[in-house]
Amino acid sequence: MKHSDAISKESLPPELKIGLAKLGENIRTARRRRQWTIQEMATRMFVVRQTLARLERGDPGVALSVLVSALWVLGLEKQLFQAGAPDEDKAGVFLEKKHQPERVRNRSFREEADF
């Protein structure tokens, strides 16, 4: 294990560790529903089976590209691409609206004229 991997694992809040474990379980369940062995899916992903096993265990040291590849092979990548969607960012939308000016002045005729 590299030193940087140990640091990243130690620095994760407990709820994120639980979330990664759940994500790994979800990937394992999807693989099993397709009746694929871990070796079959790893081959489709172009990774070794140990890497896929780490992903299924929720290991935070697994590269993001491995997660994306697993979801793509399973046909579930669109779910990932919805993560962080701007329309779903309630706090961000609230703050954006809060910082907008209360009143926007209409442009004068001179500013609108294009000659």
N, C-alpha and C positions, 0 to 999 in steps of 0.2 A: 504494500500500500504506500503510495506517495504521501509525502508530508501535506501537500495541498489538499489531497482527498480527505485526510483526517481532519483538517481544519474545517472544510466545508461541511462535513458530517456533524462536527461538534457545534457549528454555529447555527444550524437550522433550528428554528423553534419546534417544539413538540408537535404542534398541529400540522406543520408542513411535513414532518417525518411520517406522521399518520396518513396524510394525504398521498404521499409518494407510495407508501405501502399499499394503499387502496388502489391507486392507479396501476401498480404492478399486478395486483390481484385481478383487476378488470382486464388487463391484457392477457393474463394467464387464462381467465375464463373464456375470453373471445377465442383464443388459440384452441382451447380444448373443445369448444363448441364446433369448431371446424374440423375436429378430429386430427389435428396436426401434432406431431411430436415436437418437442423443443428443438430437435435437430432440423426437422423439416422447415420450421418457421425461420430459424436462424439462417439456414441456407438461402431462403427467399429474401432475407434481409441483408445477405452478404456479411454476416458477422459470425463469430464463433458462438457455440451454444452457451458457453460460460457468460458471455456478455448478455445474452437474452435472459439467462437465469438471474443475473444481477438486476436487470430491469424489472423482471417479474417479482423480485424480492423488495423492490422499492429503493434500491441503492442510489443515493443522490450523486454518486460519483460517475454514473453512466452518462455518456455524452447526450446532449439534446438531439443530435442527429440520429442516434439509436432509437430514441422514443418516437421521433417523427417517422422513421423507417418502419417501425413496428406498427404504428397506426396506419400508415399507407398500405402495408401488406395486408392488414386486416380490413381495409376499406373504411377506416374510421378517421382519416386525417382531417376531414372537414370540421369535426367537433373540436379539434385542437386549434384550428385556424379561427374559431369564434372566440377563443380565449383572449381577453383584453380588448374586445370590440369596443370602439369609442362610444357607441350608443348604449352600451351596458355599463359604462363607467359613471354611475350615479354621482359619486363625489366629484369627479372631474367636471361633469356637466354643471353641477351646482356651483362650483368655484368659477367656472368659465362665465356663467350668467352673472354671478356676483361681481365680477370685475368688468363687465360691460358698462359703458356709460349709460346713465339714466336717460339722457336725451341726446339724440343724434340730430345735429343741425342739417337742414336741407342744403344742398349745394346751390350756389347762386347760378344765375343764368350764365355769367361769364365763365365760371368754372366748368359748366357743362358744354359750352360752345367749343366746337372742335375746328375752328378756323382761324 
